[in-house]
Amino acid sequence: SSDLFNVAISACGRTGQWLSALQMFEEMARCEVSRDTISFSAVISACEKGEQWQSALELLGHMDADQVAKDTIIFNSAISACEKAGQWQAALQLICDLGASRVQM
C-alpha cells in the first residue's frame, strides 16, 4: 500500500538516505502503487536533506504529469533544496511558480 511506502520513504529521508528514498519512490511506480501528495512530499524532503536540488525539481515536475496536487510543504522543501545548493535562481523561480499556482498559503 502507498502508506507503507510513504512511511519507508520518510524514514529514509530522516536518516539521510535520499537515494534509497528515491529508489523506493520509483519502486512504487513499478509496483503500480499510487503516488500521492504525501509520497512526493516525503521523497522531495529526502532530496532536500540530501542537498539533491536537481532531483527535487525533477520530482516537482513529475507531479503535474502524475496529476498530483502540490502544496506549500512541497514547494518549501524544493526551495530549501535549491537554497542549500546555492541555486538561488532556481529558488526564485519556485517562489514565482508558487505565487502563480493555486496552492493555498
N, C-alpha and C positions, 0 to 999 in steps of 0.2 A: 504494500500500500504506500501511497505518497507520504503518509505520516511517518512511517518508519524511515524512509529515505531522507525526509526533511530533518528528522532528529539526528541521523547519522551525519548528514552534511553539516549541520550546525555544530556537532561535536568536533568534526574535523576542523572547521573554521576556528573554533575556540582554542584548539591545540596547535594552531599554526600549520595545519596540513592542507593548504589551499589546493594543491594538486590532487590529493585524494578526494577532496570535496568536489572538485571539477569532474573527476572521473566518475564519481558516484552520480552526479547530476546527469552526465552523459549516459550512464547505465540506465537511468530512469527511462530515457527515450528508447533505448534498445529493448527494454522490457515492456514497453508500451504502457508505462505508468505516467499518469497525467502530472505535468509540471505546472504548479500554480504560483501565485504571488509569493507564498511562503518559501517555495523551493528556490525561486530566483533570488529572493531576499537573502536566503541562507548562503547560497553559492557566491553571490556578489559580495556579501560581507566577508566571506572567507578570502576572496580575492583581494579585498581592501586590506585585510590584516596581513596578507602576504605581499602587499605592495605590487599587485599584478593589475595595474590600471588598464592595460590593453584588454585583458580578459574581461574585466568588469564592464568595459564599454561594449565589447562584443556581445556579452550576455544581455546587456540592456537593449541592444538592437534586436536580439532574438525574441525579446518579449513581444514586440509588435508582430513578428511573424507567427508566434505561437498564440497570439490574441490573448495575452495575459496583461491584466491591468498593472500599471506602475503606481507606486505610492511614494510618499516623501522619504520613507526609510530607505527605499531602494536608491532613489536619487542621491540621498545624503551619503550612502555607502560608496557609490560610484564617484561622487565629488571628492570624498575623502581619499579614495584610492588615487585619484589624479593629483590631489594636493600633496600626498605623501611622496609621490614620484616627481614632484616639481613640474607637473604638467598643467600649468595654470591656464593655458589657452583652452585645453580640454575641459577643465573645471568650469571656466566661464561659459563655455558653450552649453554644458549641462545645466548651469543655472538659468541660462536663456531658455533652454528646452523646457525646464521645469516651469518657468513663468508662462510659457506658451501652451503648456499642456493643461489638461482639465483636472489635474491632481488637486485634491483638497489639501490646503496647507494648514 
